[in-house]
Amino acid sequence: MAVAIESSGTQTAVISTEHSLAAPTSAGVRVLEIDTVNMAAGDILELRIKVAALSAGTQRVVYYQRYLGAQPTDDLIKISVPVPSSQGATFTLKQTAGTGRDFPWAVLTL
């Protein structure tokens, strides 16, 4: 299976703002990778992937994960489940508490 970086960057979180990291529009199977090395006690991070069932449909959350506080050394890179979509997808990051952190991220196409 070929894996390619579709998009990547570093997002500086603004507390309570849902940041759109990437919004590819083509069909594919993708995963989201987030580096949580900068998280500290009191931080809360939410990751979401949204897809639409039909081309004229509304995107809805199909993947949600929440992380609290400093993350363990052996689990700093978070990787979503593979998400297939015929209509593209939207990948978001939202920090809801703590101090706004920098989060390196990538969306991979499988």
matplotlib code that plots the C-alpha trace (Angstrom):
import matplotlib.pyplot as plt

x = [0.0, 1.4, 1.3, 1.7, 1.6, -1.4, -0.9, 1.0, 2.0, 2.0, -1.1, -0.9, -4.0, -6.3, -8.3, -11.9, -11.3, -11.8, -9.0, -9.4, -6.2, -7.0, -10.1, -9.3, -12.2, -11.3, -12.2, -9.7, -8.7, -6.9, -5.5, -4.7, -1.4, -0.9, 2.3, 1.2, 4.7, 3.9, 0.8, 1.0, -1.1, -4.4, -4.5, -7.4, -7.2, -10.0, -9.5, -12.2, -12.7, -15.8, -17.3, -20.5, -22.3, -23.4, -22.0, -24.8, -24.8, -23.7, -20.3, -20.7, -18.2, -17.1, -14.0, -13.6, -10.8, -10.1, -6.7, -6.1, -2.9, 0.7, 0.9, 3.0, 6.5, 5.6, 2.4, 3.1, 2.1, -1.7, -2.9, -6.6, -8.3, -8.3, -11.3, -12.7, -14.7, -16.0, -16.6, -13.4, -13.1, -12.3, -9.7, -9.9, -8.1, -9.6, -7.8, -10.5, -8.4, -4.8, -2.3, -2.5, 0.2, 1.9, 0.7, 2.7, 0.3, -0.1, -2.9, -1.8, -3.5, -3.4]
y = [0.0, 3.4, 6.1, 9.8, 13.0, 14.9, 18.0, 19.0, 21.8, 23.1, 24.6, 27.0, 26.4, 29.3, 28.1, 27.1, 27.6, 24.7, 24.9, 23.3, 21.6, 20.2, 19.8, 17.6, 17.2, 14.1, 10.5, 8.6, 6.8, 9.1, 9.3, 12.2, 12.3, 14.8, 15.3, 16.0, 16.5, 20.1, 19.2, 19.9, 19.4, 21.2, 21.0, 19.4, 18.6, 17.4, 16.0, 15.5, 14.1, 15.0, 13.5, 13.7, 10.6, 12.3, 15.0, 17.4, 16.2, 17.9, 16.9, 15.2, 13.9, 10.3, 10.4, 12.1, 11.8, 13.8, 14.0, 15.4, 16.8, 15.9, 12.8, 9.7, 9.6, 6.4, 7.7, 11.3, 10.8, 10.3, 8.5, 8.3, 5.3, 5.2, 7.1, 6.3, 9.0, 9.4, 13.1, 14.2, 15.1, 17.9, 17.4, 19.7, 20.4, 22.2, 22.9, 23.6, 24.3, 25.1, 27.2, 27.3, 24.9, 24.2, 20.9, 19.5, 17.5, 15.6, 14.1, 11.0, 9.3, 5.5]
z = [0.0, -1.0, 1.6, 0.7, 2.6, 1.2, 3.4, 6.6, 8.8, 12.4, 13.9, 16.8, 18.8, 19.9, 22.8, 21.9, 18.2, 15.8, 13.3, 9.9, 9.1, 5.7, 3.5, 0.5, -1.9, -3.8, -2.9, -0.9, 2.4, 4.8, 8.3, 10.5, 12.4, 15.3, 17.4, 21.0, 22.4, 23.5, 25.6, 29.3, 32.5, 32.1, 28.3, 26.4, 22.7, 20.4, 17.0, 14.4, 10.9, 9.0, 5.8, 3.8, 2.6, -0.6, -2.8, -1.8, 1.8, 5.0, 6.5, 9.8, 12.4, 11.7, 14.0, 17.3, 19.9, 23.0, 24.8, 28.3, 29.8, 29.1, 26.9, 27.7, 26.1, 24.3, 22.8, 21.6, 17.9, 17.6, 14.4, 13.5, 12.1, 8.3, 7.0, 3.5, 1.8, -1.8, -1.1, 0.5, 4.2, 6.7, 9.4, 12.5, 15.7, 18.7, 22.0, 24.6, 27.8, 28.9, 27.0, 23.2, 21.9, 18.6, 17.0, 14.0, 11.9, 8.6, 6.6, 4.8, 1.8, 1.8]

ax = plt.figure().add_subplot(projection="3d")
ax.plot(x, y, z, "-o")
ax.set_aspect("equal")
plt.show()
